[in-house]
Every structure is written in C-alpha cells, then in structure tokens.
Amino acid sequence: MKVQNMTFKEGQEFKIRIKPKDDCSRFSINIGHDSENIALHFNPRFDDSVIVCNSMSGGCWGEEHRDENLCFSRGEESKFYINFNYEEFYIKLPDGSMMSFPNRLGDVKYKYFDVGGDARIVGIKIK
C-alpha cells in the first residue's frame, strides 16, 4: 500500500493498526517524501526477532538501528503510534514501551507513506 500527498506534520500523532500474516517474516512502514527519500523505515523482523529502523536519502540507506523489543505477533492485530519533531521520531510500541530514531532528513512535514511485507493495514489515523 502506497499513499502520496498525505500530510504528516511535526506534533501530530500517526496511529497505525496492523495485522501481520500468520507466516509473516517481516513488514515495513516507510514515512518520507518519496520512495528515494525515507525519513523513517520501521521494519519489524520476525525472522531475526528485532525491529530495524533506518532512513534513505537520495536512494542511499543510512546506518541501521536495531531494537531487540519485538513486541508484535504473527497473526495478531496490534497498534502503535508515531510522532516526530525535526530531530527525532518517537514510536510507542504495542506493549506501551517507547523507541526513538533520529529524523535524519530533518523536515517537519512528510507526505509519503508506504507499507511493505506480509502484513495488512487495518486502520491509519493522523490527528
């Protein structure tokens, strides 16, 4: 699923409800300007038991950040929240814990949203 011309601004909260497939190995959520400039690549990986975050600028990936708190479950719907400022993305995970990732593109508004992998979006809301 790809959404363009969606506006997600600093200070807003992006709520995502997602259901990974029963045999899901990984899925990703990308937020940025376009497919070559991604401020947040959020990538839970069941096959590695880790959440990987990264960014892409001009088609080139940055350095991965890894978080061992994989609190998503295959086949089970979960929700998480993303908000950000010009310095950092803040992600509230399904278990209520928080993780952060630097806003390497440094912008305060993004309009591109993309979901990949073996998961289905149940709902998204920006407020």
N, C-alpha and C positions, 0 to 999 in steps of 0.2 A: 504494500500500500504506500503510495506516494502522495503527499499533499504539498501543493505550492501555493504561494500567496496567502498563507495562514500567518497571522501576526502573533508572535510570542515575544512579549516585551519584559524588560527588567521589572521585577516587582510582582509580576503575575505568577500564578501557580498553574502548572500543567499537570492535570490528573490523568493517568493512563490506567485503564483496566485491560488486562491481557490474559489470555489463556494459552499457555504452551501446549502443543500436541502431546499425546501420551508418549511418543517416541522422540520428542524434541531433543536435539543435541545442543542447539544454541539458537538464540534470536537476537536481533539488534534493533535499537531505536536510534535514529540519527536526527539531529537538530542542527540547522545551519542556514546557509544562504542558497546552496545548491549541492549537487552530488559531488562536486570537487572541493567544496569549502564547508566542512562539517565542524561545528563548534563542539558538539558532544556526540560521540559514538558510544552508546551504552550497550554492552554486549554480554549478557549472562550466558555462560557456557556450562551446560550440564556435564558435557564430556570431560571437562577439566575441573569441575567444582569451583569455579571462580567467576567473578564479574570483571570484565575488562572494559576500561574506558580509554578512549583515545580521541584525537582530533585530526582533521585533514585540512591542509591549506594548499591551494593550487594543485590538488591531486596527489599531494605527498603526505603520508601518515606521519604523525609525531611519535613520541615515546609513549608506550602503553603504561597505564596504571592498572594494577591488579588488586582486587579486594576479595578476600577469602570467604566473605559472608554471603554465600549463595543461598538466599532465603526465598527463592522461587521453587515451585514444584511442578514437575511434568504433569500435564492433565488437569491442573487446578488453577482456577481463575485467581488472580491476585491484582492488587492495585498499588501503585506507587506514585510519588509526586516529584516534580522537578520545578525548581525555581532558580533564578540566577541574577547576578549583577555583572558589571563589566570585568570583575576579577575572577569569579568563581561560579560553578554550578553546584547546587545543593540537591541531593537526591534523598528523599525519605523512602526507604525500602519497605516492602510488605510487612516485615516484622517490627517496624517502628524505628529501627536504627537509621542513622544518617551516614551518608558518604558525600564526599565533595570531589570535584575535579576542576582544574583551572580553566577559565574561559580564555583559551589561548588566542582566539580571534578578537577578543576584547570589545565586541559590539554589545549594544544594549537592546537590539531587536533582531529577531530571526524570522524567516518566512518559509522555511523548508522543513518538512517533516517526513520521515521515511521509516517504514518498518520492514525488516527482512527476517528470514529464517522460518522456523517451524512453530509459529505462534499466530494467534488470531486476536486482533484488537476487538475488545468487547465494547469499549467506550473511551472517548477522549473528551476532555473539557478544559478550557482555559478560562481562568477568572482572575 
